[in-house]
């Protein structure tokens, strides 16, 4: 007979008492109950927008506690080189406002590389966790290293006379301020252009032919030291470039890559070739070249040996005189009259030398006799030589000389007559030179040579 207070095996099977986490479930009810969830480990992410800091300034840090679910609570402590940041108000921040991140600003007083970490101190729902190390470099004012680069809107190979946009990027964190000066070799393209968000652009209307080394010089700022970057841009020749190269040689006897690039851009914009050629004749360099040629042809010595005299005659051209008048004055000079080669202090020797110098031939008997009487009668030499450069024969000599100089061959009778009468009608040598070098015939020659 069963006794009170004892439960048989059969009764134990029927009567099940479950106690889970201190709670007793009703007798005779069988249930499956999962154990309570254990606290999980979050991930701590530490970032900065100030990887480079000037001594005495603050590193800005942000720590994020990533749980993959519920918003964490609790505190985050920041560590600098393994030690908790002090004071506590700066070093430990509380997660509030249903946010999973906190920020702090830590004043950096020691130059050199440093490491930050952030530790989430845990909560009932989440275990403590620590971020990886975050490097921050602290520099003395103006000693940080910024990276300077240059970009071309058209790449690194462009045709001549093509405007190109050049952009300098100065990279660093924090973003560099200050300015950039652009140069092409020793030529400044743009000076002290202020950076905006670490970049600045300029437009270069035209670059010289060949390889151009573009340099962007960063001025430096309170954080970064001055720095520079380079970019090589190759400019390829176009038909107008051949024209201009020959024009420089024929007009002034020298090349000028920067000038050629400028005039190529003007031609590309629609400038007429005769107008460009005429601009060459209005330069001091052209006047100096004309005088040098007159010294060679008339005085038969280099202008470099007489810098004062050459400078005087070039000055006369710039004041409005003409090559004809300068030539006439040189031929009539006391130096030529006394020279054994040209005058030998005798009238008839001087007359013959003047014909050869100005007209390129020996005198005819009638002409020689006329000028003999003129000079013996007290006529001045300058009046004789000026008369020589005022007639049709001199005009024809001028046309033939320029045709030869500018590779145009021998003028046909019609062209010779036309241009000679233009000269007699008042066309100056510089205007004639511009018309001939601006012609299609001259352009075609430059393309073939």
LOMARSE-519311 format. One record per residue (C-alpha): residue in three letters; y negated, z, x negated. Coordinates in steps of 0.25 Angstrom, whole numbers, plus 5000, padded with zeros to 4 digits. Each point is the difference from the previous one (the first is absolute). Layout:
ALAYZX;...
//
This chain:
UNK500050005000;UNK498749964994;UNK499150114996;UNK498550015003;UNK499149964989;UNK500949904993;UNK500049855001;UNK501249925000;UNK500149884991;UNK500049925013;UNK498750075004;UNK499449984987;UNK500249855002;UNK499350015013;UNK498950094996;UNK499149954989;UNK498850074995;UNK499149924991;UNK498950064992;UNK499149914993;UNK498750044993;UNK500150145006;UNK500149945015;UNK501250035008;UNK500449895010;UNK500650035013;UNK501550035000;UNK501049905005;UNK499049884996;UNK500449914988;UNK498849934994;UNK499749924987;UNK498750054993;UNK499449934987;UNK499550094990;UNK498550014998;UNK499349894991;UNK499750054985;UNK498649984994;UNK499849864994;UNK499449964987;UNK498749915001;UNK499549904990;UNK498650034993;UNK499249884996;UNK498850034991;UNK498949894998;UNK498649994994;UNK498949905001;UNK499450054987;UNK501149974989;UNK498850004990;UNK499050115000;UNK498850044992;UNK500050134994;UNK499350105009;UNK500349915013;UNK501150035010;UNK501449935002;UNK500249985015;UNK501450035004;UNK500849985013;UNK501350065003;UNK500949955012;UNK501250075005;UNK500949905006;UNK501150055009;UNK500449885008;UNK499850085013;UNK499350125004;UNK498650034994;UNK500150114989;UNK499350134999;UNK499750094989;UNK499349984986;UNK499949914988;UNK499750054986;UNK499549904989;UNK500450024986;UNK499349954988;UNK500849984987;UNK501050105006;UNK499150115004;UNK499550035014;UNK498549945002;UNK499050115002;UNK499350065007;UNK500950015011;UNK499149945010;UNK500149874992;UNK501450014995;UNK500750035014;UNK499749935013;UNK500550035014;UNK500649895008;UNK499250005013;UNK499649915012;UNK501449955002;UNK499849924987;UNK501149984989;UNK499049994988;UNK498950084993;UNK499049974989;UNK499350074989;UNK499049974989;UNK500350064986;UNK498950004990;UNK500549954987;UNK499450064987;UNK501049964989;UNK500149864995;UNK501349934999;UNK501349975008;UNK500450105011;UNK501150015010;UNK499850065015;UNK501150045009;UNK500050055014;UNK501050105006;UNK500250025015;UNK500350155002;UNK500949985012;UNK500150055014;UNK501050055010;UNK500449855003;UNK499949944986;UNK500450044986;UNK499050004988;UNK499949884992;UNK499249944988;UNK499449874998;UNK500249914987;UNK498950014989;UNK498749925002;UNK499349974987;UNK498550015000;UNK499249964987;UNK498750084997;UNK499049934991;UNK498750034994;UNK498849935007;UNK500049854997;UNK501349994993;UNK501049965010;UNK500749864999;UNK499749905010;UNK500749865001;UNK499149885001;UNK500649875004;UNK499349865005;UNK500449915011;UNK499649855001;UNK499849945014;UNK500649874995;UNK501050054990;UNK500049984985;UNK499949854999;UNK498849935007;UNK499349875000;UNK498650004994;UNK498750015008;UNK500850095010;UNK499450135004;UNK501050124999;UNK499950145005;UNK500450104990;UNK500450145005;UNK500150124991;UNK501050125004;UNK499850134994;UNK501250095003;UNK500150155000;UNK500250125009;UNK499050055003;UNK499449865003;UNK499049964988;UNK498549995002;UNK499049944991;UNK499849854997;UNK500649884993;UNK499449894991;UNK500649865000;UNK500049924988;UNK500649864995;UNK500150024985;UNK498650044995;UNK499349955013;UNK499750105011;UNK500449955014;UNK499550125008;UNK499550144995;UNK500250145006;UNK500649965013;UNK500350135008;UNK501550035004;UNK500350015015;UNK501450075002;UNK500349974986;UNK499749855000;UNK498949904999;UNK499949855000;UNK499149894995;UNK499949855002;UNK500049914987;UNK499449875004;UNK500749934988;UNK500750034987;UNK500149924987;UNK501149914997;UNK501350064994;UNK500450144999;UNK499050105005;UNK500350154997;UNK499450085011;UNK499750144997;UNK499750115010;UNK499350124993;UNK500150135009;UNK498950104997;UNK500750125002;UNK499750125010;UNK500150155000;UNK501549995000;UNK500349884992;UNK499749944986;UNK499549864999;UNK501149905000;UNK500149855001;UNK501049895005;UNK500149854997;UNK500549875006;UNK500149874994;UNK499649885009;UNK500249864995;UNK499049895006;UNK500549865000;UNK499149884997;UNK499649905011;UNK499349874999;UNK498650065000;UNK500450094988;UNK500249874991;UNK498749955004;UNK499350134997;UNK500750024986;UNK499549864996;UNK498650025006;UNK499950134992;UNK500449934987;UNK499149885002;UNK498850075005;UNK499950124991;UNK501149994990;UNK500850125004;UNK500950065010;UNK499750125009;UNK501250055009;UNK499250095009;UNK498949895002;UNK501149905003;UNK500650095010;UNK498750025007;UNK499749855001;UNK501449975005;UNK499750095011;UNK498749935003;UNK500749865000;UNK501150065009;UNK498950045010;UNK499449865000;UNK499049994989;UNK499849864995;UNK500449974986;UNK498749944996;UNK499350135005;UNK500950084992;UNK499849914988;UNK498550015001;UNK500150155000;UNK500649994986;UNK498849934995;UNK499150115005;UNK500550104990;UNK499550044987;UNK501449974994;UNK499849865004;UNK498649994994;UNK500650064987;UNK501149895000;UNK499049895002;UNK499150054989;UNK501250014991;UNK500449865003;UNK498649954997;UNK500050084986;UNK501349934997;UNK499649865004;UNK498550004996;UNK499950104989;UNK501449984995;UNK500250154998;UNK500650125008;UNK499050075009;UNK500750134996;UNK499349984986;UNK498650015007;UNK500150105011;UNK498550025002;UNK499849855001;UNK501249985009;UNK499550125009;UNK498649945001;UNK500549865005;UNK501050075010;UNK498850085005;UNK499249875002;UNK501149945008;UNK500050135009;UNK498549995002;UNK500249865005;UNK500049904989;UNK501149894999;UNK501049974990;UNK499349874998;UNK498750074996;UNK500750094991;UNK500749894993;UNK498749924998;UNK499450134994;UNK501150024990;UNK500049854996;UNK498550014998;UNK500150134992;UNK499450024986;UNK501450044996;UNK500649865003;UNK498849934995;UNK500250064987;UNK501549994999;UNK500549904991;UNK501049965011;UNK499049985011;UNK498649984995;UNK499950024985;UNK498550025003;UNK499949855003;UNK499649935013;UNK501049895000;UNK501250094996;UNK499650095011;UNK499949885010;UNK501449954997;UNK500650145001;UNK499350035013;UNK500649875006;UNK501450044996;UNK499850155004;UNK499549975014;UNK500449865004;UNK501349984991;UNK499649884993;UNK499149944989;UNK498649965004;UNK499749855003;UNK498949944991;UNK498950005011;UNK500250145004;UNK500150054986;UNK498749934997;UNK499350065013;UNK500350144996;UNK499749984986;UNK498649965004;UNK499950115010;UNK500450114990;UNK499149944989;UNK498950005010;UNK500150155001;UNK500950005012;UNK500850135001;UNK501550004998;UNK500250085012;UNK499449895009;UNK500849904994;UNK501350085002;UNK499650045014;UNK499849855004;UNK501449974995;UNK500650105010;UNK499249955012;UNK500549865001;UNK501249935006;UNK500849984987;UNK499950164998;UNK500550015014;UNK501249914998;UNK500350074987;UNK500050145008;UNK500949945010;UNK501049944990;UNK500050134992;UNK500350095013;UNK501149905004;UNK500750024986;UNK499750155000;UNK500750025014;UNK501249904997;UNK499549905010;UNK500249884990;UNK498949895000;UNK499149985012;UNK500149875007;UNK498749925001;UNK499750045014;UNK500350154997;UNK499249994987;UNK498849945007;UNK500050105012;UNK500150124992;UNK499049954990;UNK499049985011;UNK500350135006;UNK499650074986;UNK498749914999;UNK499750045014;UNK500050154996;UNK501450055001;UNK500250104989;UNK501150014990;UNK500650125007;UNK500049935013;UNK500749884995;UNK501150094993;UNK500250075013;UNK500249865008;UNK500949954989;UNK500950124999;UNK500050025015;UNK500549865002;UNK501449965005;UNK500249924987;UNK499850134991;UNK500950085010;UNK501149904998;UNK499950014985;UNK500150155000;UNK501349995008;UNK500649914991;UNK499650074987;
//
